[in-house]
Amino acid sequence: MAQSGINKDKFIVYQVFTRLFGNQNTTNKYFGSIEENGSGKFNDFTDTALAALKEFGSTHIWYTGVIKHATLTDYSQYGIPNDHPLIVKGIAGSPYAIKDYYDVDPDLAVVVTNRMSEFEALVNRTHQHNLKVIIDFVPNHVARQYHSIIRSTDDSIRVKDFGEDDDITLAFNPQNNFYYIPQQDFIVPEGHKPPVKVDAPYHERPAKATGNDVFRAQPSQYDWYETIKLNYGVDYLNNRASYFDPVPSTWLKMRDILVFWAKKGVDGFRCDMAEMVPVEFWGWVIPEIKKVNPEIIFIAEIYNSYEYHNYIKIGKFDYLYDKVGLYNLLRELMEGRGSAEDITRLWQRESGDISQNMLRFLENHDEQRIASTYFAGNPWVAIPAMTLSATMHTGPLMLYFGQEIGVTPTESEGFQGNDGRTTIFDYWGVPEFQQWINGGKYNLEKLTGNQKELRVFYESLNHFVTDNEAVYAGLFYDLQYFNIDGQCYNYDKDRIYSYVRYTDNQKLLFIYNFDKEKNYETSVRIPQDAWTNSFNLNITSSYKLKPVFPASALKRIIPASEITSGGIQVDLPPCSVIVYEITDK
């Protein structure tokens, strides 16, 4: 049952929604403008803020929503064309409807004309705190009115704009950048009601295919109607026939865009909906970008577990979102459903040999907040699930800003609606997070006792992950199969889970209770074969069990024979975890 590990550093990504992170405006008007509700800025990531995030245990900051996207905010005085309200979601707009791949979002700048300089200063400041920078790369689709102003005014960018040389009479051409519905006008979906006055209709002829693979002139209001699909040489309406030789125009333009940001000092890209772009493109472009920076990392947002291995082996991604795998399974356990036995089945079936490539998380900008009534309703329910996500294997961990203080959306911000998520479409202030901002002090002074205690848990977990060799570089041994045969007292296979992480220098035993209400007094056994052959421990000796996370349980000295036969007796409160280090007496 032992699984191989890779001896590599484990890192911790702290995702921030850049527009919301530093916003201290408390107005929070429904569908409020930037003037009314405010917006965070690059400059809000001060030395004080970055030092606090580093002390918290972060190694990477994912600045979400950096690249310029469609918006209803008027920046025309700066030479930025306005977007039509019929094809924008919310007032602030979606950060995934990219308007110019070579520019940054003007909302995030104190001085709009200096916006790129302010971003470059943020990159430098982040690096000075020994933190790495991740930004989004959105390869599958762009805003319907995409046009690169920067590309046309910056002499150093010598590529043509997307669609500039397209043959718009053809539905598909391998060298076109977009897909077309010839001789048809784009029709705005029924049900879309902009929050501002519409003075004129929106014109697009011929209509272009919509971002979520909708190849008709009128998408629905539930589609990604504000975006257009990019063409990577795949003819979707002809059995997905592929045309990759010669290299499609879109491939070359995307390579140039990635090189542009890599040369800005970006250390990694979180690639939006990577599985909607052919894996062959990734297998070509990622090595191209690693010629610029061999240490740069690529993280794929991918929801088809059957494609996991392809996007690692062929696509050459460093890491994949583990959403449909571990996240979904743990969410069921946190909601009182599912079985802990499924964890074993999951890693064996989907990620056994690529576990080190799986990015684990319980919150991000797409998911409902743990503390919301739409999810667990209580941030403390996440304790066992978060600890398991962080320690089960050697892959990276991700937290979403405010998760560590139990951010709980309770009202509709505008387009996002009241759905348990922190908005990505609206100008807004996050009340709980503003308490931590504390006027730019970025400290705990205004947090409640419960928030402080929760944040201590997350900070302790972050450091536990990066300070313990068995976690960041060890092998994994699943104990579930050995403890569900009825020989262990009160070991509930549906609510209790256990495993060992180990190296030559360190052995850690993890025991979880996922039940939200029930206390378990139970025992956990370690197979004698594993004890002697995998862990290289002596069966005739006694060993000390030292609680290391949380470090509140009593130290115990137990004969090895007892551990492998009768088992280790433990008392597990609801939603708890205990981690023992096994050391010589």
Disulfide bonds with the S-S distance in Angstrom:
none
